[in-house]
Amino acid sequence: MRLALYSRKRGTEEQKFVQTVVEHLHSRGFDLLLHGNCAYPGGCHAIFNTHDELSQHDAVDCMVSIGGDGSFIDAANLVGDLNIPLVGINTGRIGFLSDIKKENYKECFQMLLEGKYSVEERFLLHVDSSSPLQGMTNPFVVNDLTIRTTDTDTIIAVTVRSDGEIVNTYWGDGLIMATPTGSTAYSMSCGGPILHPRSQVMVLTPIASHSLNVRPLAIPADTTLQVEVQTRSGQYALNLDSQKFIVDENVKLTVSKEHFHIRTLQLEHNNFYEVIREKLLWGIDKRNR
């Protein structure tokens, strides 16, 4: 079984853990392909750093991210349309996406060898802009697209149309457009609903809405949205997951479902409901057994 490993550049302790994982996998007979951040002195493995370099290697069975959910999203961006399943070892804090516990990684890799897993497809959002966004690496998002004011003293207006029909003009600090995968991230902290990863909807969640009767809205995933922004400063902040841009207000956005999915590995006995119960401390009640 051939695995690709990704981790962000971190401190000494984190790098030691990555090395420990690599050496364990090597001892179990896995064929390894390491991102440059995972390389260490004395290691002797094939290295990749970009999507294009990863695409030149055949028969990669799985991409493993080591870190938090940000690392998992980085790994998803490296995979892109290559159809390689992803799984994450959580060395961060909450970790909805990187759901393998650090202390359980050996058992989880054994489950991979034994085929005790399923593959789940999750849709992405594709973003087009009326003018090029300088420095953009990928036009898709795993978690969410956010539009925010660049000036904390003023509000902005975000007008959204669905296939040409107006949905609403959102007055406030901004707007989040989240996938089901991203529903447990920024959207949830702003009052958005938790969506099952296989749900075929996206959610629009206002940020500090200036209209008290405006609520998050779930719409079909195959909807095409047109977005226009009005600001006093003439600019707005746009985040596509971890990609950040300052954009002129005359730049219009079009948001639609990406033509490919990311695929995530779901290990046996590890499911979405269990993850949210654990991460959000649901069921911490003496009446629950």
N, C-alpha and C positions, 0 to 999 in steps of 0.2 A: 504494500500500500504506500502510495507516494503522498506526502504531506508538504504543503508550503507553510512556513511560519512567518508571522509578522508581529512586531512589537515596536512601539515608539522608543526613541532614545530616552533612557531613564538613568537613575542613579546606580550606584554599585550593587546594592542589594537586589534591585530588580533585574539587573543584568546577570547576577549570579543565578537567580531563579530561572531565567531564560536558558542559561547554559545547562542547568540541571535538567530542565525539560528536554533539551536537545540531546543530551547524553543518554537520558532514559529511553527516548524514542529510538535512538541509534542502537541501543542494546537490545531493543525488542524487534529489530529488523525492519523498521520503517525506513523508506527512502526519503530523504529530506532535501528540501529546497528552501534556503533561508533568505529572508529579506536582509539587506545590508545592515539594518539596525540590530539584527540578531547575531551577526557574526562576532566571533571572539577569538583572541589569540590562540593559535594551535588548532582551531577548528578547520575542518577540511570538507566543505560542502559546497554545492552549487549555490550561487548567489543571484538574486534579482533585486531590482530597485523600483521598477516601473511596471505599469500595465503591459506595455509592449514587450518588455523583457520576460514577464511572466507568460505571455502568450506564446513565446518561442519554445516553451517546455511542454512536452506532450504528457498526457495521462496523469495530470495532477488530480488526485481523488478528493482532496479537501484542503481548504485554507484554514489555518488555526491562528487566531489572534490572541495575544497575551497582553492583558491590560484591562481597561475599562470599556465602556460603550463607545467612547471616542476612538479607541484603537480598533474596535470592531468595525466602525464606519469607515475608518481609513482602509481596512482590509477589504471591505466591500467595494470601495472606490478602485482599489488595485485590481480586483477581480472583474468588475464591470460586467461586460456581456459574455464572459468566458464560461459561464454556466458551472463554475466550481462551487460546491457547497462550502458554507462557512460554519465554524463553531468557535466559541470564545472561552478562554480561561480567564476568570475574573480576578485581577489583582488590584482592582480599584475599589470603589465604594459600593453603590447600590447594584449596578450591573444587571439591567433587564435583558440586554442582548448577550453579553458575556456571562452566561449563566452556569458555567462549570466552576465549582468552587476550587480555589487554589489547592486546598489540602486533598482534593479528590481526583486530581488530574490523572493519576496512574490507573485508577479503576475506569475512568472514562475512556482512556485510550484503549484499554482492554476491550471495552464494549465496542469500540470502532472495529477492532480486529475481528470480533465475533459477529459483526453485522447487526448489533442490537441498537438500531437507530432507524429513524424515518427521515425523509427529506420534505421540508416545507417551503413552498414558494411565497415570497412576499413582493408585492408590487412597489415600484418606485414612482416618483413624480419627475417629469421632464420639464425643464424651464427654458423657454426661448425669450429673447429680449429684442426690442426694436432697434437697439444699437448694441454692438459687442461689449461684453463685460471684460475689461482688461484683467488678465491673469486667471481667468476661469480655466480650471483643469477638467472638470466634468459638468455637463449640463443636467445632472440628475441629483435627486436627494433621496437618502434612505430614511431619514427622520422627518425633517421639516424644512420648509422655506419660511423665513420670517422677514417682515417688512416693518421697520421701526423708524421713529423720528431720530434725527441726528442732534436735536436740541431738546434737552429734558425740560425746558421751560415752555415748550409749545406742543400742541397736538398736531396730528396729521390726519388727512382724509384718504382712505383707501377704498376706491370704488371697484367692485368685483362684478363681472358679468359672466353668466353661464351660457355658453354657446350663443352669445349675443344678447341674451335677456338679462336685465339688471337683477342682481341678487340683493346688494345693499351697498351703501357707502358707510364704511366704518370710521367713526371719529374717535380718536384716542391716541394711545402711544404706538399702536401698530396692529398687525394682524399676523397670525400663524396659520400656515397651511400644512397640515400634518398627515402623514401616512398612518395606517394602523400601527406600524412598527414604531413611529414617532409619537404615538398618542400617549405614551407613558413618560415623555420627556417634557419639553417646555410647555406644550399644550396642556398637559395635565396640571402643571403648576399654575396655569392661568384659568383653571376651572373647566378645561375640556374633558370629554368623556374618555374612558379607557376602552379601546377597541381591540377585539381579538385579532391577532396577526393575519388570519385568513379572511378577515372582513374585506369586502370589495367596496369600501367607501373611503373618502378622505374627509378630514374635518377642518372647518374654518373656525379658529378661536381668536376672538379679539383680545388685545393686550390693553388692560386698563381702559375699558370702553368708557367714552364720555356720554353714552346713552344707556341708561340703566336697564332698559328692556331688551337690549341686544344680547343674545346668547350664542354659544357655540352651535354650529350647524354641520351636520353630516350629509354629504352629497355623494352620488354614485362616482366610483373611481374612473369611469370612462368619460366623465364630463371634461370639456375643455373650458378653462377659465381665462378671461381677459382681465388684466389688472392695470389700473391707472392710479397714480398717487399725486396728491396736492399737498404742498408744504409751504411754510413761510420762508424757510431757508433756501428753497429751490433744490434741495437734495434729500435723499432718504437712505437709510442703512438697509442693505439686503444681505441676508445670510442664507446660504445654501448648505445646510449642515455646518461644517466648520469653515467653508469658504465665505469670506467677508468682502463686501464691496460698498463703496459710497457711490450712489447713482443719481444722476440728474433726474428731476421729477418728470421731465418730458419723455423719459425712457419707459415704454410700456412693456409689460410682461405677459406671456402666455404660458399657462400651466396645464399640463395634460399628463396622462398616464404614460410612463416610459414603455417602449416596445419590448423590453426584456425585464426579467425578474432577478432578484437575488434568491439564492437557495440556502436555507439554513438547516443544519443537522439537529434533529431532536433526539437526544439519547433516550433509551428506554427508561420509563418511570420518571421522566423529567418533562413536565408539561406546563403550558402557559398559566393555568390556574394555580398550580403549585408555586410558580415563580412569583406571581403577584401577591399571593397570600404571605409568602415569606418576606418579600422585599417591602411590602406596604404594611406589614404587621397585622394583616387581617386575621381574625379568628383568635386574637389574644384575649381570650375570655374563658373563665373557669368552667363555663357551661359546655364548651367545646372539648371533645375528647380526641 
